[in-house]
Amino acid sequence: MLTWPVQDAKARFSEFLDTCVSEGPQVVTRRGIETAVLVPIDEWRRLQVAARPSLKQVLLTDSARTDQLVPARGKARRRHTARLE
């Protein structure tokens, strides 16, 4: 994986992109600190699928799923409606 200073990545973006497509992820640094990574779209999609559980996995999990759907008691926002007198 190559490392590109941000100035080089900006100035030579076509080469930066071509290298990413042909050789894989490329790291971008700012002031010598690794800041971002450019990855080929196929790898990005693979990572996205791997990061999300499938519907089947969610439905078959042992943990309760309702905890995520219902706000904690006392944390729900109430709607204020005007009183008609």
C-alpha positions in Angstrom: 0.0 0.0 0.0 1.5 3.3 -1.1 1.4 6.5 1.0 0.7 9.8 -0.7 1.1 13.2 0.8 -2.1 15.1 0.3 -0.4 17.6 -2.0 0.8 14.8 -4.3 -2.6 13.1 -4.3 -4.2 16.4 -5.3 -1.6 17.3 -7.9 -1.5 13.8 -9.5 -5.1 12.6 -8.8 -5.4 10.6 -12.1 -2.2 8.7 -11.2 -3.4 8.3 -7.6 -6.7 6.9 -8.8 -5.1 4.6 -11.4 -2.7 3.2 -8.8 -5.6 2.5 -6.4 -7.5 0.6 -9.1 -4.4 -1.4 -10.2 -2.6 -1.9 -6.9 -5.2 -1.6 -4.2 -5.8 0.9 -1.3 -3.7 4.0 -1.2 -3.1 6.0 2.1 -3.2 9.8 2.1 -1.2 11.6 4.7 -1.5 15.2 6.0 1.6 16.6 7.7 3.0 13.0 7.9 -0.1 11.6 9.7 -2.2 8.9 8.0 -5.5 10.6 7.3 -7.5 8.7 4.7 -7.5 5.8 2.4 -8.7 5.5 -1.2 -10.0 2.0 -2.0 -11.3 0.5 -5.2 -15.1 0.4 -5.4 -15.3 -3.4 -5.4 -13.4 -3.6 -2.2 -15.5 -0.8 -0.7 -18.7 -2.7 -1.5 -17.3 -5.9 -0.1 -16.4 -4.1 3.2 -19.8 -2.5 3.4 -21.5 -5.9 3.0 -19.2 -7.4 5.6 -19.9 -4.6 8.1 -23.7 -5.1 8.0 -25.4 -8.1 9.4 -27.9 -9.7 7.0 -31.6 -9.7 7.8 -31.3 -13.4 8.6 -28.5 -12.7 11.1 -30.5 -10.0 12.8 -33.6 -12.2 13.1 -31.7 -15.2 14.4 -29.7 -13.3 17.0 -30.2 -14.2 20.7 -30.2 -10.6 21.9 -33.4 -8.6 22.1 -34.0 -6.4 19.2 -36.6 -4.1 20.9 -33.9 -2.3 22.9 -32.9 -0.5 19.8 -36.5 0.4 18.8 -37.8 1.8 22.1 -36.2 4.8 23.7 -35.2 4.5 27.3 -37.9 5.5 29.7 -37.9 9.2 30.4 -35.8 9.9 27.4 -38.6 10.2 24.8 -39.4 13.7 23.7 -43.0 14.7 24.2 -45.0 16.6 21.8 -46.4 19.8 23.1 -49.9 20.6 21.8 -51.8 23.8 22.3 -54.7 23.5 24.6 -58.0 24.5 23.3 -60.3 26.1 25.9 
